[in-house]
Amino acid sequence: MSTVTGPDWFKSSYSSAQGDSCVEVAVADTAVHVHDSKDVTRPALAVGREGWGRFVRYAAAR
């Protein structure tokens, strides 16, 4: 019997130390998944890897 595991989620290094305002990200083969760590019952937002890269470059330039 094999075990199916979910994606490995990680928090932004900019998340607060109290853990009260965290965005978590999981990288998959074709997409990057993003969700609010305070409400994991909502589905994650899936963004194409290329689009995620553009977003990160844009945010880093600000």
Sequence and secondary structure as in RCSB ss.txt:
>XXXX:A:sequence
MSTVTGPDWFKSSYSSAQGDSCVEVAVADTAVHVHDSKDVTRPALAVGREGWGRFVRYAAAR
>XXXX:A:secstr
         EE TTS TTSSS EEEEE SSEEEEEETT TTS  EEEEHHHHHHHHHHHHT 
